[in-house]
Structures are given as C-alpha cells and as structure tokens.
C-alpha cells in the first residue's frame, strides 16, 4: 500500500529513500522514487511547484546518469515535461523511450497513458 500523501508519509518515504541511498548511492530506482516524492509533494502543496519539479528533475537525471536505460526515470522526466514544462513533445519522447525499455511496467504505462489521454489518443 502506498504511503499517504501526508507530511508524515512524505517524511517516512524520504527517510527510507535516503537510507537506501546511504547504502548504495548508485541505486537508480531510489533516485527515481525520490523524484516521484518531490513531484507528489509539489502536487499537494507541501513544497513549491518550482522547487518540487526542480528536485524531481535532478533526481531523475541522476538516475539516468547511473543507468541510461532505467525506464521509470524516463517516465518521470516525461511526467515532468508534461505537467510542469508543458512540453508535450519532450514528454512523448521520454514516454516512448520508457515504453520501449519496459513495455509491461505498470508505472510507465500509467504515466504514458495520461499523456495519450490528454492528446485524445485513447487507442
């Protein structure tokens, strides 16, 4: 069950991700999830949108520097491009790459579907 989008839930998620990164600073999945937490915090007003998306982008880029083929990091950058930057072309590039790398990943599919829906591509 995902942690609630509360101050306590975010604090716990951040602590656990930092713990994982203390053990292995090259853990791309932890960097990616850290970015997701920042995006979610911005989305519910826990941190500013500018700060949340800046930190999320940095975390996703760190994940891709460690593993250029890590699909969830590409999907997170697609989410950022779509929801923060308003750059649907960049979002489509990120989601296309993520889907090519992990066509069965539910998180990748879910975020890519949001872009497809917003473009009216329901097929």
N, C-alpha and C positions, 0 to 999 in steps of 0.2 A: 504494500500500500504506500503510495507516495506521501511524503511529508506534507502537512498542511501548509498553506501559504500564509503563515503567521510569522511574527517576529521570532518566536521560539523555533519554529520549523526551519526557517532560513538559517538561524544561528546554528542549529544542530547540523544541517546539511553542510554549511561552510566548515564547521569544525571537523566533520568526518572527511570531507574532501581535502582539507589541509593536512589531516593526519595521513591520508593516502599519499599526498604529495611529499610529505616529510619522509615517508618510507621510500617512495620512488618518484623523484621529481620529473622523470621522463614518462610518466603514465598518461598517455594521451587521453584516455577516457575520463580521467579525473579532471584534466584541464577543460575538456569539453563540457562536462557536467557543471563545473564551476561557472562556465559561461552561461549555461542554462539558468543557473540560480540567479546570476546577475540580471539576466533578462526578465526572469519572473519577478524579482524584487522591483525592477523598474516598472513592470506591468501593473503591480498593485500599489505603487507609490511608496514603497519602503526606501528607495533611493531615487535620485532624479533619473529621468529617462536618458539624458545625455551621459551621465556617469555610468548607469547600468549597461547601456549599449556599448560604450567605450570599453568598459572592463570585459564585457562578453566577447567583443571582437578580439581584444588582446588574448583572452584565454583560448578562443577557437584558433587563432593564428599560431599560438604556442603549440597547441595540439597538432596542427598541420606541419609545423616545423619539425616536430618529433616523428610524425607519421603522416606523410603527404597523402596517403590512401585511406585515412580514417574517415569513413563516410559520415558518422554523426557530426564531426566538426564541419564538414562541408555543408551539411544540412543546417547547422546552427548559423553559419555565415549566410546561407540562403534566407533563413528567418530574419536575420538582422537586416539584410539588404531589402527584404520585402517590407518589414514592419517599421524599421527606423529610417532607412535611407530612401525609401520609395523608389528603389531601383529594381524594377521587375525583371529587367534583362539580366542583371547580375544575379538576382535570386534564382532565375531559371537556370543559369549556368551552374550555380552551386548545387541546386537540386538535381540537375541532370547528372552531374558528377557523382553525387551521393547515391543516386539510384543505380548508376552503373556499377558502383562499388559494392552496394548492399541492397539489391532489389527486394529482399524479403525482410528488411529491418523495419519493424513497426513504427519506430520513431521517425525514421527517414520518410517512410510512406505517409505518415500523418502530416508532417510539416509540408511535404511536397504537395499533398492533396489540398492544403489551404491555398497555396498559390494557384493550382489548377482550378479550384472552385472560384477564386476571385477573378480568374480570366474567363470564366464561363465554360471551361473545358471539363465537363462532367463525365466524359467518357474515360 
